[in-house]
Amino acid sequence: MSDSDKFGKERRRFPRIAAHVYYRIAKSEDLRQRVSDISLGGVRLYSDERFEIGQELDLELFFPNDVSGKVVARVVWIKELPPGAGSVYDVGFEFLELPDDAVREQLAALKK
């Protein structure tokens, strides 16, 4: 184990930010839900839906300034949450495609 792992140093290429961004699975009628944290490289969210590692899906992202767009994301990890946590799963996605320039600009502009 490296020292950075032992001391919890950020290892991500793009640090995650807690921002007022919402999502829903594209083409679904689900209500928008808030993401847990997000970066130019991926998103963490809470869900009641079970996903599989490696599963790819289209997500719609909604930013506070009324910008929205779709991204293609892949599940890289999933953790079951304890009862009473508010959601069943904690899920990490990596972005595979950011086809919308406006979404890419919004993600790049996120600040801590």
Biopython code that builds the backbone (N, CA, C, O; Angstrom):
import numpy as np
from Bio.PDB.StructureBuilder import StructureBuilder

atoms = [
    (1, "MET", "N", (0.850, -1.185, 0.000)),
    (1, "MET", "CA", (0.000, 0.000, 0.000)),
    (1, "MET", "C", (0.890, 1.241, 0.000)),
    (1, "MET", "O", (1.821, 1.341, 0.799)),
    (2, "SER", "N", (0.607, 2.175, -0.887)),
    (2, "SER", "CA", (1.412, 3.393, -0.951)),
    (2, "SER", "C", (1.006, 4.350, 0.158)),
    (2, "SER", "O", (-0.061, 4.221, 0.759)),
    (3, "ASP", "N", (1.888, 5.321, 0.417)),
    (3, "ASP", "CA", (1.575, 6.316, 1.443)),
    (3, "ASP", "C", (0.320, 7.103, 1.094)),
    (3, "ASP", "O", (-0.460, 7.450, 1.981)),
    (4, "SER", "N", (0.117, 7.392, -0.203)),
    (4, "SER", "CA", (-1.081, 8.159, -0.574)),
    (4, "SER", "C", (-2.347, 7.377, -0.269)),
    (4, "SER", "O", (-3.365, 7.967, 0.095)),
    (5, "ASP", "N", (-2.297, 6.024, -0.417)),
    (5, "ASP", "CA", (-3.458, 5.216, -0.060)),
    (5, "ASP", "C", (-3.682, 5.220, 1.443)),
    (5, "ASP", "O", (-4.821, 5.313, 1.899)),
    (6, "LYS", "N", (-2.600, 5.121, 2.224)),
    (6, "LYS", "CA", (-2.706, 5.057, 3.680)),
    (6, "LYS", "C", (-3.294, 6.332, 4.265)),
    (6, "LYS", "O", (-4.039, 6.287, 5.244)),
    (7, "PHE", "N", (-2.960, 7.461, 3.670)),
    (7, "PHE", "CA", (-3.364, 8.734, 4.255)),
    (7, "PHE", "C", (-4.553, 9.364, 3.544)),
    (7, "PHE", "O", (-4.879, 10.523, 3.800)),
    (8, "GLY", "N", (-5.198, 8.629, 2.666)),
    (8, "GLY", "CA", (-6.428, 9.097, 2.051)),
    (8, "GLY", "C", (-6.243, 10.218, 1.046)),
    (8, "GLY", "O", (-7.185, 10.969, 0.791)),
    (9, "LYS", "N", (-5.060, 10.353, 0.468)),
    (9, "LYS", "CA", (-4.829, 11.389, -0.532)),
    (9, "LYS", "C", (-5.664, 11.099, -1.769)),
    (9, "LYS", "O", (-5.833, 9.943, -2.158)),
    (10, "GLU", "N", (-6.174, 12.130, -2.369)),
    (10, "GLU", "CA", (-6.994, 12.011, -3.566)),
    (10, "GLU", "C", (-6.179, 11.383, -4.689)),
    (10, "GLU", "O", (-5.119, 11.898, -5.046)),
    (11, "ARG", "N", (-6.662, 10.272, -5.250)),
    (11, "ARG", "CA", (-5.977, 9.589, -6.332)),
    (11, "ARG", "C", (-6.664, 9.787, -7.662)),
    (11, "ARG", "O", (-6.143, 9.350, -8.688)),
    (12, "ARG", "N", (-7.797, 10.419, -7.680)),
    (12, "ARG", "CA", (-8.529, 10.607, -8.925)),
    (12, "ARG", "C", (-7.848, 11.653, -9.801)),
    (12, "ARG", "O", (-7.221, 12.593, -9.314)),
    (13, "ARG", "N", (-7.992, 11.460, -11.088)),
    (13, "ARG", "CA", (-7.470, 12.436, -12.054)),
    (13, "ARG", "C", (-8.257, 13.739, -11.963)),
    (13, "ARG", "O", (-7.699, 14.827, -12.103)),
    (14, "PHE", "N", (-9.568, 13.612, -11.724)),
    (14, "PHE", "CA", (-10.453, 14.769, -11.596)),
    (14, "PHE", "C", (-11.095, 14.729, -10.218)),
    (14, "PHE", "O", (-11.958, 13.883, -9.984)),
    (15, "PRO", "N", (-10.714, 15.603, -9.300)),
    (15, "PRO", "CA", (-11.329, 15.596, -7.963)),
    (15, "PRO", "C", (-12.837, 15.783, -8.043)),
    (15, "PRO", "O", (-13.338, 16.573, -8.843)),
    (16, "ARG", "N", (-13.545, 15.050, -7.206)),
    (16, "ARG", "CA", (-15.002, 15.142, -7.175)),
    (16, "ARG", "C", (-15.443, 16.340, -6.356)),
    (16, "ARG", "O", (-14.820, 16.696, -5.356)),
    (17, "ILE", "N", (-16.523, 16.949, -6.797)),
    (17, "ILE", "CA", (-17.064, 18.146, -6.161)),
    (17, "ILE", "C", (-18.519, 17.878, -5.766)),
    (17, "ILE", "O", (-19.283, 17.300, -6.540)),
    (18, "ALA", "N", (-18.891, 18.298, -4.569)),
    (18, "ALA", "CA", (-20.300, 18.258, -4.165)),
    (18, "ALA", "C", (-20.956, 19.493, -4.771)),
    (18, "ALA", "O", (-20.716, 20.610, -4.312)),
    (19, "ALA", "N", (-21.774, 19.305, -5.786)),
    (19, "ALA", "CA", (-22.387, 20.422, -6.506)),
    (19, "ALA", "C", (-23.887, 20.184, -6.621)),
    (19, "ALA", "O", (-24.361, 19.061, -6.449)),
    (20, "HIS", "N", (-24.619, 21.230, -6.908)),
    (20, "HIS", "CA", (-26.072, 21.128, -7.071)),
    (20, "HIS", "C", (-26.395, 20.688, -8.498)),
    (20, "HIS", "O", (-26.907, 21.456, -9.311)),
    (21, "VAL", "N", (-26.078, 19.432, -8.766)),
    (21, "VAL", "CA", (-26.321, 18.832, -10.071)),
    (21, "VAL", "C", (-27.284, 17.669, -9.854)),
    (21, "VAL", "O", (-27.190, 16.938, -8.868)),
    (22, "TYR", "N", (-28.205, 17.517, -10.791)),
    (22, "TYR", "CA", (-29.194, 16.446, -10.711)),
    (22, "TYR", "C", (-29.048, 15.528, -11.911)),
    (22, "TYR", "O", (-28.455, 15.900, -12.923)),
    (23, "TYR", "N", (-29.594, 14.324, -11.788)),
    (23, "TYR", "CA", (-29.515, 13.355, -12.876)),
    (23, "TYR", "C", (-30.814, 12.571, -12.968)),
    (23, "TYR", "O", (-31.644, 12.583, -12.058)),
    (24, "ARG", "N", (-30.960, 11.901, -14.080)),
    (24, "ARG", "CA", (-31.928, 10.812, -14.239)),
    (24, "ARG", "C", (-31.413, 9.948, -15.384)),
    (24, "ARG", "O", (-30.646, 10.401, -16.234)),
    (25, "ILE", "N", (-31.848, 8.711, -15.384)),
    (25, "ILE", "CA", (-31.478, 7.812, -16.472)),
    (25, "ILE", "C", (-32.210, 8.294, -17.713)),
    (25, "ILE", "O", (-33.423, 8.501, -17.683)),
    (26, "ALA", "N", (-31.479, 8.471, -18.799)),
    (26, "ALA", "CA", (-32.061, 9.002, -20.031)),
    (26, "ALA", "C", (-33.223, 8.137, -20.496)),
    (26, "ALA", "O", (-33.222, 6.915, -20.346)),
    (27, "LYS", "N", (-34.196, 8.801, -21.056)),
    (27, "LYS", "CA", (-35.413, 8.163, -21.592)),
    (27, "LYS", "C", (-36.281, 7.531, -20.518)),
    (27, "LYS", "O", (-37.156, 6.722, -20.828)),
    (28, "SER", "N", (-36.056, 7.883, -19.273)),
    (28, "SER", "CA", (-36.920, 7.364, -18.207)),
    (28, "SER", "C", (-37.872, 8.464, -17.774)),
    (28, "SER", "O", (-37.668, 9.641, -18.073)),
    (29, "GLU", "N", (-38.889, 8.068, -17.082)),
    (29, "GLU", "CA", (-39.854, 9.025, -16.543)),
    (29, "GLU", "C", (-39.556, 9.336, -15.084)),
    (29, "GLU", "O", (-40.338, 10.011, -14.415)),
    (30, "ASP", "N", (-38.419, 8.841, -14.590)),
    (30, "ASP", "CA", (-38.054, 9.053, -13.193)),
    (30, "ASP", "C", (-37.883, 10.536, -12.890)),
    (30, "ASP", "O", (-37.549, 11.335, -13.765)),
    (31, "LEU", "N", (-38.117, 10.877, -11.649)),
    (31, "LEU", "CA", (-37.850, 12.237, -11.206)),
    (31, "LEU", "C", (-36.343, 12.451, -11.143)),
    (31, "LEU", "O", (-35.573, 11.507, -10.968)),
    (32, "ARG", "N", (-35.947, 13.688, -11.287)),
    (32, "ARG", "CA", (-34.531, 14.020, -11.148)),
    (32, "ARG", "C", (-34.096, 13.798, -9.708)),
    (32, "ARG", "O", (-34.841, 14.082, -8.770)),
    (33, "GLN", "N", (-32.885, 13.290, -9.548)),
    (33, "GLN", "CA", (-32.318, 13.094, -8.223)),
    (33, "GLN", "C", (-30.965, 13.792, -8.166)),
    (33, "GLN", "O", (-30.279, 13.923, -9.179)),
    (34, "ARG", "N", (-30.599, 14.231, -6.992)),
    (34, "ARG", "CA", (-29.333, 14.942, -6.830)),
    (34, "ARG", "C", (-28.172, 13.951, -6.818)),
    (34, "ARG", "O", (-28.266, 12.878, -6.222)),
    (35, "VAL", "N", (-27.071, 14.323, -7.484)),
    (35, "VAL", "CA", (-25.873, 13.489, -7.442)),
    (35, "VAL", "C", (-25.177, 13.718, -6.107)),
    (35, "VAL", "O", (-25.344, 14.766, -5.482)),
    (36, "SER", "N", (-24.396, 12.736, -5.675)),
    (36, "SER", "CA", (-23.643, 12.877, -4.436)),
    (36, "SER", "C", (-22.418, 13.747, -4.660)),
    (36, "SER", "O", (-22.178, 14.696, -3.915)),
    (37, "ASP", "N", (-21.646, 13.424, -5.686)),
    (37, "ASP", "CA", (-20.544, 14.281, -6.120)),
    (37, "ASP", "C", (-20.253, 13.976, -7.576)),
    (37, "ASP", "O", (-20.668, 12.945, -8.104)),
    (38, "ILE", "N", (-19.527, 14.892, -8.226)),
    (38, "ILE", "CA", (-19.344, 14.818, -9.671)),
    (38, "ILE", "C", (-18.025, 15.459, -10.053)),
    (38, "ILE", "O", (-17.505, 16.312, -9.333)),
    (39, "SER", "N", (-17.488, 15.045, -11.185)),
    (39, "SER", "CA", (-16.279, 15.657, -11.735)),
    (39, "SER", "C", (-16.326, 15.508, -13.250)),
    (39, "SER", "O", (-17.285, 14.972, -13.806)),
    (40, "LEU", "N", (-15.293, 15.981, -13.894)),
    (40, "LEU", "CA", (-15.191, 15.831, -15.340)),
    (40, "LEU", "C", (-15.027, 14.361, -15.729)),
    (40, "LEU", "O", (-15.276, 13.988, -16.876)),
    (41, "GLY", "N", (-14.611, 13.530, -14.777)),
    (41, "GLY", "CA", (-14.368, 12.124, -15.080)),
    (41, "GLY", "C", (-15.469, 11.162, -14.684)),
    (41, "GLY", "O", (-15.489, 10.029, -15.164)),
    (42, "GLY", "N", (-16.401, 11.585, -13.808)),
    (42, "GLY", "CA", (-17.437, 10.656, -13.382)),
    (42, "GLY", "C", (-18.368, 11.247, -12.348)),
    (42, "GLY", "O", (-18.309, 12.434, -12.028)),
    (43, "VAL", "N", (-19.233, 10.385, -11.831)),
    (43, "VAL", "CA", (-20.255, 10.827, -10.894)),
    (43, "VAL", "C", (-20.529, 9.718, -9.877)),
    (43, "VAL", "O", (-20.455, 8.529, -10.187)),
    (44, "ARG", "N", (-20.840, 10.138, -8.677)),
    (44, "ARG", "CA", (-21.265, 9.229, -7.614)),
    (44, "ARG", "C", (-22.706, 9.586, -7.290)),
    (44, "ARG", "O", (-23.052, 10.756, -7.130)),
    (45, "LEU", "N", (-23.537, 8.559, -7.196)),
    (45, "LEU", "CA", (-24.937, 8.832, -6.884)),
    (45, "LEU", "C", (-25.507, 7.741, -6.003)),
    (45, "LEU", "O", (-24.960, 6.643, -5.905)),
    (46, "TYR", "N", (-26.610, 8.065, -5.370)),
    (46, "TYR", "CA", (-27.345, 7.107, -4.557)),
    (46, "TYR", "C", (-28.551, 6.653, -5.363)),
    (46, "TYR", "O", (-29.193, 7.457, -6.038)),
    (47, "SER", "N", (-28.854, 5.372, -5.291)),
    (47, "SER", "CA", (-29.928, 4.831, -6.110)),
    (47, "SER", "C", (-30.611, 3.675, -5.388)),
    (47, "SER", "O", (-29.993, 2.976, -4.585)),
    (48, "ASP", "N", (-31.880, 3.487, -5.681)),
    (48, "ASP", "CA", (-32.596, 2.308, -5.216)),
    (48, "ASP", "C", (-32.527, 1.202, -6.269)),
    (48, "ASP", "O", (-32.891, 0.057, -6.002)),
    (49, "GLU", "N", (-32.062, 1.551, -7.450)),
    (49, "GLU", "CA", (-31.949, 0.586, -8.540)),
    (49, "GLU", "C", (-30.600, -0.123, -8.473)),
    (49, "GLU", "O", (-29.568, 0.505, -8.233)),
    (50, "ARG", "N", (-30.621, -1.417, -8.684)),
    (50, "ARG", "CA", (-29.388, -2.217, -8.686)),
    (50, "ARG", "C", (-28.752, -2.162, -10.070)),
    (50, "ARG", "O", (-29.395, -2.489, -11.068)),
    (51, "PHE", "N", (-27.504, -1.752, -10.127)),
    (51, "PHE", "CA", (-26.735, -1.747, -11.352)),
    (51, "PHE", "C", (-25.665, -2.826, -11.259)),
    (51, "PHE", "O", (-25.379, -3.327, -10.172)),
    (52, "GLU", "N", (-25.081, -3.179, -12.381)),
    (52, "GLU", "CA", (-24.012, -4.167, -12.425)),
    (52, "GLU", "C", (-22.702, -3.478, -12.790)),
    (52, "GLU", "O", (-22.697, -2.545, -13.593)),
    (53, "ILE", "N", (-21.591, -3.926, -12.208)),
    (53, "ILE", "CA", (-20.281, -3.403, -12.565)),
    (53, "ILE", "C", (-20.089, -3.592, -14.070)),
    (53, "ILE", "O", (-20.339, -4.671, -14.606)),
    (54, "GLY", "N", (-19.649, -2.547, -14.732)),
    (54, "GLY", "CA", (-19.439, -2.592, -16.176)),
    (54, "GLY", "C", (-20.652, -2.185, -16.989)),
    (54, "GLY", "O", (-20.539, -1.963, -18.194)),
    (55, "GLN", "N", (-21.813, -2.083, -16.354)),
    (55, "GLN", "CA", (-23.035, -1.689, -17.060)),
    (55, "GLN", "C", (-22.884, -0.266, -17.593)),
    (55, "GLN", "O", (-22.436, 0.627, -16.873)),
    (56, "GLU", "N", (-23.255, -0.059, -18.842)),
    (56, "GLU", "CA", (-23.211, 1.262, -19.448)),
    (56, "GLU", "C", (-24.628, 1.791, -19.611)),
    (56, "GLU", "O", (-25.544, 1.042, -19.950)),
    (57, "LEU", "N", (-24.802, 3.084, -19.369)),
    (57, "LEU", "CA", (-26.097, 3.697, -19.586)),
    (57, "LEU", "C", (-25.952, 5.176, -19.871)),
    (57, "LEU", "O", (-24.929, 5.794, -19.578)),
    (58, "ASP", "N", (-26.992, 5.717, -20.446)),
    (58, "ASP", "CA", (-27.048, 7.145, -20.724)),
    (58, "ASP", "C", (-27.679, 7.833, -19.530)),
    (58, "ASP", "O", (-28.740, 7.428, -19.055)),
    (59, "LEU", "N", (-27.025, 8.870, -19.053)),
    (59, "LEU", "CA", (-27.563, 9.688, -17.972)),
    (59, "LEU", "C", (-27.823, 11.082, -18.498)),
    (59, "LEU", "O", (-27.069, 11.593, -19.326)),
    (60, "GLU", "N", (-28.885, 11.696, -18.020)),
    (60, "GLU", "CA", (-29.129, 13.105, -18.273)),
    (60, "GLU", "C", (-28.672, 13.866, -17.043)),
    (60, "GLU", "O", (-29.045, 13.517, -15.923)),
    (61, "LEU", "N", (-27.868, 14.902, -17.238)),
    (61, "LEU", "CA", (-27.404, 15.746, -16.139)),
    (61, "LEU", "C", (-28.073, 17.101, -16.248)),
    (61, "LEU", "O", (-28.257, 17.637, -17.341)),
    (62, "PHE", "N", (-28.436, 17.652, -15.085)),
    (62, "PHE", "CA", (-29.125, 18.938, -15.015)),
    (62, "PHE", "C", (-28.341, 19.853, -14.074)),
    (62, "PHE", "O", (-28.181, 19.545, -12.893)),
    (63, "PHE", "N", (-27.858, 20.969, -14.598)),
    (63, "PHE", "CA", (-27.047, 21.908, -13.829)),
    (63, "PHE", "C", (-27.907, 23.069, -13.342)),
    (63, "PHE", "O", (-28.983, 23.309, -13.890)),
    (64, "PRO", "N", (-27.443, 23.801, -12.307)),
    (64, "PRO", "CA", (-28.273, 24.851, -11.708)),
    (64, "PRO", "C", (-28.625, 26.004, -12.642)),
    (64, "PRO", "O", (-29.606, 26.707, -12.397)),
    (65, "ASN", "N", (-27.862, 26.214, -13.692)),
    (65, "ASN", "CA", (-28.136, 27.345, -14.588)),
    (65, "ASN", "C", (-28.968, 26.936, -15.803)),
    (65, "ASN", "O", (-28.885, 27.563, -16.859)),
    (66, "ASP", "N", (-29.765, 25.888, -15.648)),
    (66, "ASP", "CA", (-30.672, 25.369, -16.678)),
    (66, "ASP", "C", (-29.970, 24.731, -17.868)),
    (66, "ASP", "O", (-30.599, 24.514, -18.903)),
    (67, "VAL", "N", (-28.686, 24.427, -17.745)),
    (67, "VAL", "CA", (-27.990, 23.658, -18.768)),
    (67, "VAL", "C", (-28.215, 22.181, -18.456)),
    (67, "VAL", "O", (-28.128, 21.765, -17.300)),
    (68, "SER", "N", (-28.500, 21.402, -19.474)),
    (68, "SER", "CA", (-28.653, 19.964, -19.291)),
    (68, "SER", "C", (-28.122, 19.247, -20.521)),
    (68, "SER", "O", (-27.969, 19.845, -21.586)),
    (69, "GLY", "N", (-27.848, 17.979, -20.364)),
    (69, "GLY", "CA", (-27.375, 17.190, -21.492)),
    (69, "GLY", "C", (-27.120, 15.761, -21.066)),
    (69, "GLY", "O", (-27.200, 15.416, -19.887)),
    (70, "LYS", "N", (-26.808, 14.934, -22.062)),
    (70, "LYS", "CA", (-26.610, 13.511, -21.821)),
    (70, "LYS", "C", (-25.131, 13.157, -21.811)),
    (70, "LYS", "O", (-24.311, 13.788, -22.477)),
    (71, "VAL", "N", (-24.820, 12.124, -21.030)),
    (71, "VAL", "CA", (-23.483, 11.538, -20.995)),
    (71, "VAL", "C", (-23.649, 10.021, -21.046)),
    (71, "VAL", "O", (-24.686, 9.484, -20.655)),
    (72, "VAL", "N", (-22.630, 9.350, -21.526)),
    (72, "VAL", "CA", (-22.591, 7.893, -21.478)),
    (72, "VAL", "C", (-21.660, 7.540, -20.325)),
    (72, "VAL", "O", (-20.527, 8.015, -20.264)),
    (73, "ALA", "N", (-22.148, 6.701, -19.410)),
    (73, "ALA", "CA", (-21.388, 6.377, -18.203)),
    (73, "ALA", "C", (-21.376, 4.867, -17.975)),
    (73, "ALA", "O", (-22.264, 4.142, -18.424)),
    (74, "ARG", "N", (-20.333, 4.414, -17.258)),
    (74, "ARG", "CA", (-20.194, 2.993, -16.922)),
    (74, "ARG", "C", (-20.052, 2.852, -15.413)),
    (74, "ARG", "O", (-19.338, 3.626, -14.776)),
    (75, "VAL", "N", (-20.735, 1.858, -14.841)),
    (75, "VAL", "CA", (-20.641, 1.579, -13.413)),
    (75, "VAL", "C", (-19.260, 0.991, -13.121)),
    (75, "VAL", "O", (-18.859, -0.006, -13.721)),
    (76, "VAL", "N", (-18.538, 1.624, -12.188)),
    (76, "VAL", "CA", (-17.211, 1.117, -11.821)),
    (76, "VAL", "C", (-17.202, 0.525, -10.409)),
    (76, "VAL", "O", (-16.334, -0.287, -10.088)),
    (77, "TRP", "N", (-18.142, 0.916, -9.580)),
    (77, "TRP", "CA", (-18.282, 0.298, -8.260)),
    (77, "TRP", "C", (-19.699, 0.515, -7.748)),
    (77, "TRP", "O", (-20.397, 1.445, -8.149)),
    (78, "ILE", "N", (-20.096, -0.375, -6.851)),
    (78, "ILE", "CA", (-21.413, -0.263, -6.222)),
    (78, "ILE", "C", (-21.311, -0.826, -4.808)),
    (78, "ILE", "O", (-20.700, -1.871, -4.583)),
    (79, "LYS", "N", (-21.921, -0.113, -3.860)),
    (79, "LYS", "CA", (-21.931, -0.554, -2.467)),
    (79, "LYS", "C", (-23.366, -0.532, -1.963)),
    (79, "LYS", "O", (-24.108, 0.424, -2.187)),
    (80, "GLU", "N", (-23.737, -1.596, -1.283)),
    (80, "GLU", "CA", (-25.057, -1.630, -0.671)),
    (80, "GLU", "C", (-25.003, -0.816, 0.617)),
    (80, "GLU", "O", (-24.070, -0.946, 1.408)),
    (81, "LEU", "N", (-26.004, 0.017, 0.815)),
    (81, "LEU", "CA", (-26.062, 0.876, 2.000)),
    (81, "LEU", "C", (-26.868, 0.199, 3.108)),
    (81, "LEU", "O", (-27.711, -0.654, 2.831)),
    (82, "PRO", "N", (-26.611, 0.578, 4.362)),
    (82, "PRO", "CA", (-27.362, -0.025, 5.472)),
    (82, "PRO", "C", (-28.821, 0.431, 5.475)),
    (82, "PRO", "O", (-29.141, 1.486, 4.927)),
    (83, "PRO", "N", (-29.695, -0.347, 6.080)),
    (83, "PRO", "CA", (-31.106, 0.055, 6.187)),
    (83, "PRO", "C", (-31.227, 1.439, 6.820)),
    (83, "PRO", "O", (-30.496, 1.776, 7.751)),
    (84, "GLY", "N", (-32.153, 2.227, 6.303)),
    (84, "GLY", "CA", (-32.380, 3.568, 6.829)),
    (84, "GLY", "C", (-31.463, 4.625, 6.240)),
    (84, "GLY", "O", (-31.512, 5.780, 6.662)),
    (85, "ALA", "N", (-30.628, 4.260, 5.277)),
    (85, "ALA", "CA", (-29.674, 5.204, 4.701)),
    (85, "ALA", "C", (-30.328, 6.197, 3.735)),
    (85, "ALA", "O", (-29.711, 7.197, 3.368)),
    (86, "GLY", "N", (-31.544, 5.936, 3.331)),
    (86, "GLY", "CA", (-32.209, 6.836, 2.398)),
    (86, "GLY", "C", (-32.210, 6.311, 0.974)),
    (86, "GLY", "O", (-33.088, 6.666, 0.187)),
    (87, "SER", "N", (-31.256, 5.482, 0.635)),
    (87, "SER", "CA", (-31.176, 4.786, -0.648)),
    (87, "SER", "C", (-30.613, 3.393, -0.387)),
    (87, "SER", "O", (-30.080, 3.114, 0.687)),
    (88, "VAL", "N", (-30.738, 2.540, -1.371)),
    (88, "VAL", "CA", (-30.257, 1.172, -1.221)),
    (88, "VAL", "C", (-28.786, 1.042, -1.625)),
    (88, "VAL", "O", (-28.038, 0.277, -1.016)),
    (89, "TYR", "N", (-28.368, 1.798, -2.664)),
    (89, "TYR", "CA", (-27.012, 1.650, -3.202)),
    (89, "TYR", "C", (-26.289, 2.992, -3.333)),
    (89, "TYR", "O", (-26.903, 4.033, -3.570)),
    (90, "ASP", "N", (-25.001, 2.933, -3.176)),
    (90, "ASP", "CA", (-24.063, 4.015, -3.446)),
    (90, "ASP", "C", (-23.308, 3.552, -4.690)),
    (90, "ASP", "O", (-22.695, 2.485, -4.667)),
    (91, "VAL", "N", (-23.338, 4.336, -5.787)),
    (91, "VAL", "CA", (-22.835, 3.866, -7.069)),
    (91, "VAL", "C", (-21.862, 4.871, -7.666)),
    (91, "VAL", "O", (-22.126, 6.073, -7.671)),
    (92, "GLY", "N", (-20.723, 4.370, -8.174)),
    (92, "GLY", "CA", (-19.743, 5.207, -8.849)),
    (92, "GLY", "C", (-19.735, 4.920, -10.336)),
    (92, "GLY", "O", (-19.629, 3.767, -10.753)),
    (93, "PHE", "N", (-19.849, 5.972, -11.139)),
    (93, "PHE", "CA", (-19.825, 5.868, -12.600)),
    (93, "PHE", "C", (-18.626, 6.634, -13.145)),
    (93, "PHE", "O", (-18.249, 7.673, -12.603)),
    (94, "GLU", "N", (-18.035, 6.123, -14.208)),
    (94, "GLU", "CA", (-17.057, 6.900, -14.951)),
    (94, "GLU", "C", (-17.717, 7.324, -16.258)),
    (94, "GLU", "O", (-18.497, 6.574, -16.846)),
    (95, "PHE", "N", (-17.395, 8.532, -16.704)),
    (95, "PHE", "CA", (-17.940, 8.996, -17.968)),
    (95, "PHE", "C", (-17.137, 8.402, -19.111)),
    (95, "PHE", "O", (-15.907, 8.465, -19.117)),
    (96, "LEU", "N", (-17.832, 7.828, -20.070)),
    (96, "LEU", "CA", (-17.197, 7.278, -21.260)),
    (96, "LEU", "C", (-17.271, 8.263, -22.414)),
    (96, "LEU", "O", (-16.346, 8.364, -23.220)),
    (97, "GLU", "N", (-18.377, 8.987, -22.485)),
    (97, "GLU", "CA", (-18.578, 9.974, -23.548)),
    (97, "GLU", "C", (-19.262, 11.200, -22.965)),
    (97, "GLU", "O", (-20.226, 11.101, -22.206)),
    (98, "LEU", "N", (-18.733, 12.358, -23.343)),
    (98, "LEU", "CA", (-19.362, 13.641, -23.022)),
    (98, "LEU", "C", (-19.655, 14.325, -24.357)),
    (98, "LEU", "O", (-18.952, 15.257, -24.748)),
    (99, "PRO", "N", (-20.696, 13.861, -25.057)),
    (99, "PRO", "CA", (-20.943, 14.349, -26.410)),
    (99, "PRO", "C", (-21.422, 15.792, -26.491)),
    (99, "PRO", "O", (-21.342, 16.415, -27.549)),
    (100, "ASP", "N", (-21.910, 16.317, -25.401)),
    (100, "ASP", "CA", (-22.485, 17.661, -25.391)),
    (100, "ASP", "C", (-21.453, 18.661, -24.865)),
    (100, "ASP", "O", (-21.027, 18.565, -23.714)),
    (101, "ASP", "N", (-21.050, 19.626, -25.708)),
    (101, "ASP", "CA", (-20.056, 20.626, -25.306)),
    (101, "ASP", "C", (-20.492, 21.418, -24.080)),
    (101, "ASP", "O", (-19.670, 21.741, -23.222)),
    (102, "ALA", "N", (-21.796, 21.734, -23.992)),
    (102, "ALA", "CA", (-22.284, 22.522, -22.858)),
    (102, "ALA", "C", (-22.105, 21.753, -21.544)),
    (102, "ALA", "O", (-21.755, 22.348, -20.525)),
    (103, "VAL", "N", (-22.341, 20.449, -21.561)),
    (103, "VAL", "CA", (-22.163, 19.632, -20.352)),
    (103, "VAL", "C", (-20.682, 19.573, -19.991)),
    (103, "VAL", "O", (-20.323, 19.720, -18.822)),
    (104, "ARG", "N", (-19.830, 19.362, -20.975)),
    (104, "ARG", "CA", (-18.386, 19.309, -20.726)),
    (104, "ARG", "C", (-17.903, 20.626, -20.107)),
    (104, "ARG", "O", (-17.093, 20.620, -19.180)),
    (105, "GLU", "N", (-18.397, 21.738, -20.617)),
    (105, "GLU", "CA", (-18.026, 23.055, -20.065)),
    (105, "GLU", "C", (-18.513, 23.222, -18.632)),
    (105, "GLU", "O", (-17.795, 23.762, -17.790)),
    (106, "GLN", "N", (-19.731, 22.761, -18.351)),
    (106, "GLN", "CA", (-20.268, 22.857, -16.985)),
    (106, "GLN", "C", (-19.432, 22.029, -16.018)),
    (106, "GLN", "O", (-19.116, 22.481, -14.918)),
    (107, "LEU", "N", (-19.074, 20.816, -16.430)),
    (107, "LEU", "CA", (-18.264, 19.957, -15.566)),
    (107, "LEU", "C", (-16.877, 20.542, -15.341)),
    (107, "LEU", "O", (-16.356, 20.492, -14.227)),
    (108, "ALA", "N", (-16.284, 21.089, -16.379)),
    (108, "ALA", "CA", (-14.946, 21.672, -16.261)),
    (108, "ALA", "C", (-14.958, 22.906, -15.351)),
    (108, "ALA", "O", (-13.951, 23.227, -14.720)),
    (109, "ALA", "N", (-16.095, 23.588, -15.287)),
    (109, "ALA", "CA", (-16.203, 24.827, -14.510)),
    (109, "ALA", "C", (-16.510, 24.581, -13.027)),
    (109, "ALA", "O", (-16.459, 25.519, -12.232)),
    (110, "LEU", "N", (-16.827, 23.340, -12.640)),
    (110, "LEU", "CA", (-17.151, 23.066, -11.238)),
    (110, "LEU", "C", (-15.960, 23.358, -10.345)),
    (110, "LEU", "O", (-14.832, 22.971, -10.652)),
    (111, "LYS", "N", (-16.211, 24.034, -9.256)),
    (111, "LYS", "CA", (-15.162, 24.397, -8.293)),
    (111, "LYS", "C", (-15.512, 23.830, -6.940)),
    (111, "LYS", "O", (-16.677, 23.592, -6.625)),
    (112, "LYS", "N", (-14.471, 23.615, -6.141)),
    (112, "LYS", "CA", (-14.679, 23.166, -4.760)),
    (112, "LYS", "C", (-15.326, 24.250, -3.961)),
    (112, "LYS", "O", (-15.587, 24.068, -2.772)),
]
sb = StructureBuilder()
sb.init_structure("model")
sb.init_model(0)
sb.init_chain("A")
sb.init_seg("    ")
for serial, (resi, resn, name, xyz) in enumerate(atoms, 1):
    if name == "N":
        sb.init_residue(resn, " ", resi, " ")
    sb.init_atom(name, np.array(xyz, "f"), 0.0, 1.0, " ", f" {name:<3s}", serial, name[0])
structure = sb.get_structure()
